[in-house]
Amino acid sequence: MTLALETTAVKVRLRPADGWFTACDLGALTPGRGVAALLPDGRQVALFRDRADRVYAVDNRDPFTGAAVLSRGLIGTLGDRPFVASPLLKQRFDLISGECLDDEAVRVAAYEVRTA
């Protein structure tokens, strides 16, 4: 007797201004690491999956340098706030709100994310 394995992949969807967009399969995200994805309008988004399987999405562009590098940053928490630290100048951005934890006048766009 053989068992059929379910092959339906869980999709990561995020909502830019114009509706839901499928970014990738959840399996493409390694917990603790980020990846960059291209939005339909040409902007880049940084996607992260933490070790508790929560998924976050913020703009990939570091507002301090202009470089598209946030997807290469390290994720962590400050209290209960998940953040990504830019790999260049190390500023931390809240993965839920996009707020810079080191300079309240700066933020990146944060996107609503769901998996289905």
N, C-alpha and C positions, 0 to 999 in steps of 0.2 A: 504494500500500500504506500502511495506517495502522498505527501501533503502539499497542497498549493500554498505558496507563500504570497502574502499580499504585497503587491508591487506599487501601490498608490503612494506616491511621494507627498509628504507634507510640504506645502508651498508657503513661502514667506511673502506676505503682501504688505505694502505700505501705502499710505495715503498722502500723495502730494496734493497740491491745490485742486487738481482737476479729477479726482476720483481714485479708486483703488488701483494699484499697479502690482503685478506679480514680479518680484525681484529675483527670486531663486528658490531652489529646494532647501528646506531646513537642513538636510544632510550636508549641504555645501558649506555650512557654517560650523567651524570648529569651536567648541566652548573655550572662552578666554582669548580668542583672536578675532580680528575684524577682516572684512573684505569690502572692496569698493564695487558699486554697481552703478550703471548708467541709467538715469531717468529718461523718459521719453522726450523731455525738453532739452536734453544734453547736459544737465547738471549731474554731478556725481554725489552719491550718498554712501556713507560708511555704515555697514551693517555689523552688529555685534550679537553674539549669543553668549550669555554668561553660563557659569557652571550649574545654575539652577534652571537652565533651559529657557530663560527669559530672553527675548529678542528686542533689540533697540536699533533705531536708525536716526542718524544725524547727517547734516551736510559733511562732505568729505574735506572741504576747503578749510584750512586753518586760517582764521581771520587775522592773526598776527603776522603771518608770513605770506599769505596768499597761495601757499602750496597745497595741493590736494593730497594730504598725508594722514588725516585723522584715522583712516581705516588701518593704519600701521601702528597706531598708538596702543598703549597698555590700558586695560580696563581694571577698575578697582572700585572701592566704595569709600565714601566719607560719611561716617555714621550709617544711615540707611540710604544714602544717595549714590546711585551708580554713576560712574564717570569714566571718560576716556581722557588720558593724558596725551597731549600732542607729542609726537616723537621728536619734534624740533626744539621748541622752547619750553616744553613740559607744562604748559597751562592745562588745567583740567576743565572739561566740559561735562555738565550734567547730562546723562543720556536720556533723561525723560523730558526735561525742559529746554535743553540747549544752552542754559546759562553757564557762563564762565565762572568757575568757583574761585578764581584768582583775580578777577576784574569784573565787577558787577555791571559795568557799562558795555560789556562785550558778550555776544551770544552767537550761537549757530542755530540754524533751523533744526528742529526735532520733528520727527514724523511719527504718526500713530502707526503701530505695527500690529498685525494679527497673523496667526498661522492657521491654515486650514488644509 
